[in-house]
Amino acid sequence: MSARPGYDVLIIGAGMYGLQAARTYLEIYPNAKLVILEGSEQLGGAWSQGRVYDTLWTQDSHSVAEFSDVRLPLEPDQLNCGLFRATHMTAYLENYAHSHKYAGFSVADRIRFACRVTRVSKTADGKTCWVVETEQKDGRPARTFHADKVIDASGITSEPALPDLPNLHAFGGTRMHAIDLASNQLQGNEKVMRIVVVGGAKSAADAAYALAKAGKIVHWVVRKSGGGPCWYAPLHPKPPFTSTDEPLLTRVLFYIMSSHFVKDTLLVRFMNRTAIGRWLTRFAWKTIEADFRKRARYDRNDATAVENGFKNLIPDTPLFWANDNTGVEQRDDFFDTIATKVRVYRDDITQVETNAVVLSDGTKIEIDALVFGTGWRQAPSHYDEQTALDLGLPVPIAGPTGSVERQRWDAADGEAEKRVLQRFPILSDPPRYNKRTASMTPYRLYRCILPVQDPSIVFLGRMSIINGWRVAEVQSLWAVAALNGRLPTATAMTTNKGEMQMRQEVADTVMWCARRYLDKGAMANWFLWDCVAYTDVLLGDLGLVSHLGKEGLLEPCRAQSLRGLIGEYKARYGSEE
């Protein structure tokens, strides 16, 4: 423990990544001086009380959407094909934070609520410790924290991204991001009846469905110039699976994923580097995609669905490429509700008026409210540009392009792309898609967690991936090891050879992600199908094996497969106890 005033470790964010990071750190170092800074007044992040509403359901199934050490108690009548209301997730996380106690204090006791981080920087010498500046609500004075180590678990769903629509300031009605749908109680507001939902992502779909079920007149606008509508996995899976996310959490998927994180075995090489293998891969994904289409019935010919433009929800790119926010159907009436009660447009908004929006084809939609399901800011705002660049976080393309660091990465990327395409020839033949001009550099974190040049700070949850619960648990353990010198690859950065190896791995990940997931992969933090493969790599780095052998190729990797992992870690590396 540090003798200097301050904290041994400071965690930013009290969502599921931040809570799990605290639990993991304190399991191994129970006497550590640890604090969690949370900008809102509630814990849970995306699952906090202020962000969930009655019709919002999970996309992760029961036995997957939980941590390995505490089961989520639900009755069969609370489940629909393994899925459940988001409110159960809120209660689970609150109980989790209060029930885990170390040195007399629970994880919840260590949270400083309404304490928004505004700036993170190193001390003047740039070496000794981190300075974290915050602003507090209710007129309380700003406060500065000091810590030897920082775990940034603010994630990618904290800062909404809003489109720059022409004349948006002139709109006189209600406007909000989907993050505020619950707190604004729009569904029950009888004065707001005509609503436009903007965006093609799952959050836009959830908003459109919830508002339609509340009796609103809903217009759903998906940009023609964007990535298109997302795919929806059917609610009812095919045997032997009991929930729709289970097939995506099996290791048999490794052979058709073209994943950077899968070991290069003989069968993986066959599937990726032979014409027959690539044909089999395409055939498998087309079969899955056909099942998705069949369930949605995009081509239904009833008059209402046709008039409402339901066909406009057909995704632009094949399922394999995941160039969208793929989601789960969740409710049996989801597609029927959208087809019969929501008007869908595939167009760009070119003008906003006092009580209307105008589309590029001249269509004018009179409305009372605008709801943006348009995603999130890619980069955290609490780092200045130079610090972000040094840490491997995204910075504006127009930034310090002449810096030595940028030049080193540019050179590494060229060689990495050659290696990626040699290993995965299928990625050299992508479908047509809307490729946006990049405005930010990609993430350049080792294993998507650790800056190459600084082992005193880590970033958790900075990716889009199925089953964040498993990822949160494994990333947290890996991060604690890295912060405390227990990870061979992290300690290797002190040598030139070690740093070069880490840089090559980062460059390979960046270029693979851009090729594998197209426009969504441009930021190098889009690993939609790669949950099990990615977490296997992290645990392999730690030399841990207790999670292996609990499932066959077709058995889903559930939360319980990680049970006992921290015990195995402590037996191997020791702890403070």
N, C-alpha and C positions, 0 to 999 in steps of 0.2 A: 504493500500500500504506500502511496506517495506521502512523504512527510510535508510537502508543500501544500498550502491551502488550495483547495480545489478538489477535483474528482479523479479517480483512477480511470474511469470510463464514462463517457457521456453518450447517450443514445438520443437521436433525433427521430421522433415519431413514436406514437403509442398504438399503432395498428398491429396487425398480427405478426409482422416481421419484427417490429420493435419489442413487443411483448415476449416473443420467443427468443430474441437475442438476449434480453435481460435474464430470462429464466435460464438459458444455457450458460451465460457468463457466470451467474451466481451459483449454479449447480457445481461449477468447477472451482470458482473463487468466491465462496460465500461471504467473505469478509471484505470484498472489494467495495470501495466507495463509488456507488453507481447512481446516476440520475437519468431520468427520461424527460425530455422536453416535448410537450404536445401543444400544438398551436390552437386546437379547439378545446372545448370544455368537456369532452367525453373521450374515452378510450375506444379503440376498435377500428379506427381508420375508416375504410370503406364500409365496414360493418357496424359503425357506431350508431347510436340511437337517432342522431340527427340526420342520418343519411339513408336509413331503410324505411320502407313504406309497406303497406299491407300486401300489395300484389307483387312485391319483389321477392323472388325465390333464388336459391343458390343454383349455381351450375355444377358445383362439385357435389358428389353424392355422399350420403351417410356412410361412414367408415373410411371415407377419403377426406372429408372436410372436418378434420379434427387433428389434434396433436397426439403423438404416440403415447404420452404418459397419462392422458385423461380422456376417457371416452365421452362422446356427446350423447346424452341420454334422450332418445326419442322413441315414441311409440309408433307401431305400424300405421295407425290412422293419421299420423302427422307427416307421412311420407307419400310421395307420388313418384313411383319408379326410382326411389332412392333420394329424390330431391325434396327440399323442405323450405319453409318460409325463412327469409333472412333474419327475422327477429330471433330465431333460435340461435343463430350464429352470434348475434349481439350478446345474448345472455351467456353463452358459452365463454366468450372472451372476457366478459366482466368477471365471471366466476373464476376463470383461469388466473387472471391478474391478482385477485384477492386471495386465492387459496395457496399460491406459491410464496412461502415465507423463508427468508434467509437472514440470519443474525438479528432476528426479532422484527424484521420489516418485510411486508409483502411487496411484490412487484408493483402493485397499485400504489402503495405508500410512497414509492420513489418517483411517481409521476408529478411533474409540475404542469398543471393544466393552464390553458389560455396564455401560453408562453411561446410565442411564435419566433422561430429563429430567423434572424434577418441577415446575419453575416457570420461566416466561419473562416477563420484565418489562423496562421501560425503566429507565435510570439515574434518579437522583433528580430531575434537571431535566426528565426526560421527553422529551428531544430528542436527546441525543448518541449513545448506543449501547445495545445490548441486553445484559441480564444473564441468563444461562441457568444455572440451578441444577440439579445432578444428584445422584443417589445411585448408588453403585457396589456391585457384588456382592463376595463373598469378604472382607467386612470392611474393604474399603478405604474411606478417608475420603471424604465427600462433596466434590465439586469444583464450583467456579463458573467459568464461561467468560464472556468478554466479546467482543462482535462488533459491527461496524458494521452488518452486514446479516444477516438470518436467512432461510433457506429452510426452511420447515416442510414436510417430506416424510414426516411420520409416517403420512399416509394415513388410510383409514377401516377398515382391517382389523387394527388394532393392539390395540384395547381391546375385549374381548368384552362383549356385552350379555347378561345373564342374567335370565330372567324371575323375578318375585317370586311364587313358588308358595307356597301355604299350607302351613306346617309343613315346608318344605324342609329345615330344619336337622335334622329327625328322621330323615332317610334315612340308613341305615347302610351302603349300598353305595358303589360308585364313582360319582362324578359329575364331569363335565368339560364344557367347551365344545369344539366341533369343532376349535378351534385346537390342542388338545392331543391329538388322536386319534393322531397319529404318535408323539409323545414318550411317551405312556402305553402304547403297544404293546398296545392292548386286543384287537386281532384275535387275537394269539397267547396270550392269557391264558385258560387252560383253566378257571380258577376263576370266570370271568365269562362266563356263557352267555346269560342272559336280559337283554335290553337294550331300553330305550325311547329312541327318538330323537325329540326335540321340535323342531318347526319346519317350515315349508313351503318354505324357501329351498333354493338349490342346495347349500349346504354340508350341509344335513340329508339331501338326496338322496345326496350322495357318501358320507356316513357310513353311511346305511342300506344302500346297495349294498355298500360295503366290508365291513361287518360280516356281511351275509348271505353274501357270498362266502367269508368265514372260517368259516362254519358256525354262526354265532350264531342264536339265536331272537330275531328283531327285530320290535319293535312300533314303528310310526311314527305319532306323534300330531301332527296338523296342527290348530292352533286353529280352532275355528268362528268365533271373534270376530276373527280376524286377516285378513290380505289374501288368504289362500288359497294353494293349491299353485302352483308356478310352471309356466310353459310350457317345453317342451323342443323345441328345433329338431332335426329328424331328422339322424342321423349322415350319411346318404347324400344329398347334394344333387342337385338336378335340373340337367341340362346347361344352359348351358355351364360351370357352376361345378364346382370340384373339391373344395371343402370347404364346410361348412355356414355358416361365418361370412362367406364372400365376398359373397353378395348384400347383406348389411347394410353392406358397405364400398364400395358403388357410389354414384355421384352421381345415378343414376336414381331412387334412393330419396327424393331430395329432394322429389319432386313428390307423394309420398303420406305424408310425415312430419308435416306441420303443425308444422314446427320453427321456433323463434324464430331460429335461427342461419342459416337459408337466406335468400338474397337474394330480395327481393320482385319477381321477374320476372313477365312477363305470364302465363306458363304456371303459375307458382306461385299467382298471384292467381286464375286460372281454377279451379285444383284446390281452392282453399280458399274462394272467395267466390261460387261459383255452385252451384246445386243439382245440376247434372250432374257437376261436378267432385267434390263431396262424395260423390255416389253412387259415382263411380269409385273414390274413395279407400276407401270402406267395402267395396266389392266386392273390391278388391285385397287388403285385409287379411283379409277373410273367406276368400278363396281360399288364402292362406298358412296361415291358422289351420286350415282343413280338412285341409291336408296334414300339419300337426303332429298333429292328432287321428287321422288315418288311420294314421300310423306308430305312435302309442302304443297304439292299439286299446283305449281305455278301456272300450269296451262288450263286450270279449271275454267269452264266456259259459261258459268252462270252469269247472268246479266250484271249483277251487282259487282262481282269481282272484276269483270271486264271493264265496267265503267269506272271503278275505283283505281284502275291501273295496277292491279296486284302483280302482274307480270314484271313490273318495274323492279321487283325485289329479286329477280334472277341475278345471281352473282356474276361479276365480269370475268373472273379468272378461275381456272380449275382448282378443285379442293386441295390437291397436292401442294400447291404453291402458297396457300394460306395468306394471300395478299389482302386480307380483310380481318375483321374482328369476329372470327368464327365463334358461334354461341350454341346454346342448347334450347330446344323448343320449350322446355320447362312446364308449360300447362297444355292440357289436351285441347283447349279451345284457342290456342295462340294464333295459328294460321287462319282459322275461320273468323276470329275476331278482326284481324287485320284486313282480311279479304272483304268483309262485309261492312266494317265500321270505320275504316281508315282510307283516305284518298292518298295514293302514293304517286309522287312525281319524280322523274329522273331528269333533273334540270338544275341550273345554277340560279341563285338569287342575284339579280342585277340591280335591284333598287329596293330600298325600304322607305315606306311612307308612314304617316302618322298612325294609320290603323290598317296597314296592308303591306304585303311583300309582292314584288313583281319578278317573274321568272324571265329567263332569256328569250322564251318564245312569246312573250307578251302577256302571259296569263297573270292576272291579278287576283290575289287571295286576300280577302278582308278578314282580319283576325283581331283577337283581344290579347293574345300572348304569343311569345316566341320562346321555345325551349331548345337549347343547344345540346345535342348529344354528340359533340364534336371532339371528344377526347381530351388530352391533357398536355400540358407543357412538357417537353422532352427533357429539359435540363433543370436541375434545381436552381432557384434564383438566389440562394444565400452564399454563393461563391463568386468572387470577382473573376473577371475573364482570365487573368493570368493564372490564378490559383486553379481554376477549372481546367485550363490547358495542362498545367503541370500534373494534375491528378488523373487526367484521362477522361474528363467529363466533356460533354459537347460544348463547343464554343461557336460563335458565328463564323461562317466561311470567310466573311469579309474581315475577320480579325487578323491577328499577327501571323500572316501566311509566310512571312520570311523567317520566322523563328527556326532555330536549329531543330527543336522538337518536332515541328510540323514537317520539316524536310526529311527527318529520319523516318517518320511514319509513312510519308508518301513513297519513299523508296522501298520500304518493307511491304507495302500493299501490293506493288507490282509483282514481286516474287511470290507473295502469298496467293494471289489470284491464279497464277499458273499451277501451283500445287493443288488448289481447290478443284480446278477444272480437270486436272489429271485424275484426281481421286473420284470425282463425281461428274462424268461427262454429260449426264442428263441435265445438269444445271447450265450447260452452254446453249441450250435450246429452249428458252423461256417462251411463254405465250405473249401475245400483245397485251400491254397494260399501260395505264396512265402513269408515266414516270415523271414525278415532280422534280423540279430543280432544287437540289439540296441547299438549305440555308444554314445548316449546322454541321459540324464535324461529328462523326460517330463516337459512341462510347469506346474507350480504350482501356478497359479494366481487365486485369488478369483474372480469368475464370468469372468474369463479369462481376467481380467483387473488389479486387485489390488494385490500387494504383501501382504501377511498375516501380515508381521511385520513392514510395513512402509507405512503410508497413505499419504506420500508427493510425491509419484511418481506413475504414472499409465501407462499402455501400451494399445494402441489402434490398432486394425487391425491385431493382431497377430494370425490370424486364417484363415482357408479356409472355406468359407461359401457362399452360393448364396446370391445375393443382398447385396453387401457391402455398398450400399448407405443407406439403412435403418439401418444397423448395425452401420455405422459411426455416424449417427445422434443420435441414442439411446445410444451407448457407450459414446459419448462425453458428453451428459447430465448427465449420471450416474457418469462419471469420475469427472466432475466439482463438483458434489454434494459430492463425496467422498473426494476430495482434500480440500474441505472447511467445512468439519464436518457436512454435511447435510444428511449423509447416516447412518441410525442407525447401520447397520452391520459393517460399517467402524469404527465408534466410539466404537463399542463393542470390538474391538481388544485390547482395553486398559485393559480388564478384562480377567482372565484366562478362564472363561466359554465362553466368546465371541470368544476368539482365538481358543478354541477347536472346537466350532461350525463351524467356518470358515474353519479350517483344515479338518474337516470331509466332508464339502461340496466340498472342493478342491479334496480330495482323491476320493470321489464318482464320480466327474466329470472325473478325470484321468482314473479310472478303467472302467467307462462306455464307454468312448471314445475308449479305447484300445479294448474293447470287441465289441463295435458297429461297428467300422470302420476298424477293423483288423490292417494291417500294417500301413495304413494311419493314424489310430488313436493313434498310439504308442506315439506320441509327445503331445497328449491331446490338440490339436488345430485344429482338423479336424471335423467340424460340418456342413457337406455339406447340409443336408436336414433341418436344425434346425433353420433357420433364424427367422421365426415368433415366434416360441416357445421361443427361446433364448431372443429375444427383449421384449417379453411379461414379462418374468421373471425380466429383468432389470427394466422395468417401474413399475412392481409390487413392487420391492424393494423401489422405490421412492414414492409409493402410488399414482401414476398417472393413470387416467382412461379415459382421453379424447380420446385416440386412440381406445378404445373399443366400440363396438356397431356400428361402421361405416361399417362393413362388416358382412355378414352372414357366415356360414360355407364354402360356395362355392365361396365367393367373394374374389378375390386376395387382399392382403394388399399392396396398392400402396403408393407412397410417400405422397400423400395428406392426408392419414389417420393420419399422424403425425403433421399436420398443427395445430398450436396453443399450442403445447406441452410445449414450453418454457414459454409461458404466464401462463399456468396452474402451472408450476413449480414455477414461481416467485410469483404467488398468494398464493401458499402454504408455500414457504420457504423464500420469500422476495428476494431483490436484492440490489445492490449498488446505484441504481438510486434515 
